[in-house]
Amino acid sequence: MNELELAPMVDWNAYAQQYDMLLAYNPYYQATFTNILSEIQGWEIAPGSKLADLGAGTGNYSVELAKNFPEALVLHIDSNKNMNAMAAKKAAGLTNLEIWNQPIEDTTFNGGSLQGLLCLNALYTFPNPLRVLEQMHTWLSPGSPVVFLDPGRVMNVFSWRMAIGWHLISKYGIAQTLKIFKHAKVVGKQNAYIRQMQQSGKYWTHSHEEFCQAIEKAGFSIEKASICFRGDCDLVFARR
């Protein structure tokens, strides 16, 4: 039996339970999180605007959107109920954030009805990501800001474990690092499944140039583009 035959569908419910360990312990996730928040804080969003976070996960970004733009409505959209339950806890007390439990493929908006959009670590999982990009473009009003983040290269799970392991050892010591890795076992397992889905072609892979070209082909204007997550991910700040 080969590696691909061992790969079931990625269990996003299991992933949800430990997803936020990425923000707590992964320095590469932390750096990208800080970069994106810095960009978002510079957005000019008029009162009454509608912002969407597509594939919003546990709400790390949608909650920040709601806090930064209290006079806008923020839509947190994700199909995983466990991810959404965690987001709901983070959103406690926020009156301008709605959580929609539904697939992006089943989501639609009137043309020009959104004034800002995030799609982070989600596009690669869609059956037709290029079509989703085109749909997003129609949903946004002219000039609206957008952030795209996508893992385009096949993940080297062993290399990631080594990189994060050395970081944790230097910061917490060997004993605490072993405890963290034990607790994060589910994350590692699901990342291995993601790698197998990428290798089998079920998840979209792309070069940085291909990702930028897809965004521009959908009609967006790229303002800044970079590679992050140790070369595995592409980060693009764009506008409709």
Secondary structure, DSSP 8 states (H G I E B T S, - for coil): --TGGG-----HHHHHHHTTHHHHH-HHHHHHHHHHHHHHTT----TT-EEEEET-TTSHHHHHHHHH-TTSEEEEEES-HHHHHHHHHHTTT-SSEEEEES-GGG----TT-BSEEEEES-GGGSSSHHHHHHHHHHHB-TT-EEEEEEE-S---HHHHHHHHHHHHHHHH-HHHHHHHHHHTHHHHHHHHHHHHHHHHTSS----HHHHHHHHHHTT-EEEEEEEETTTTEEEEEEE-
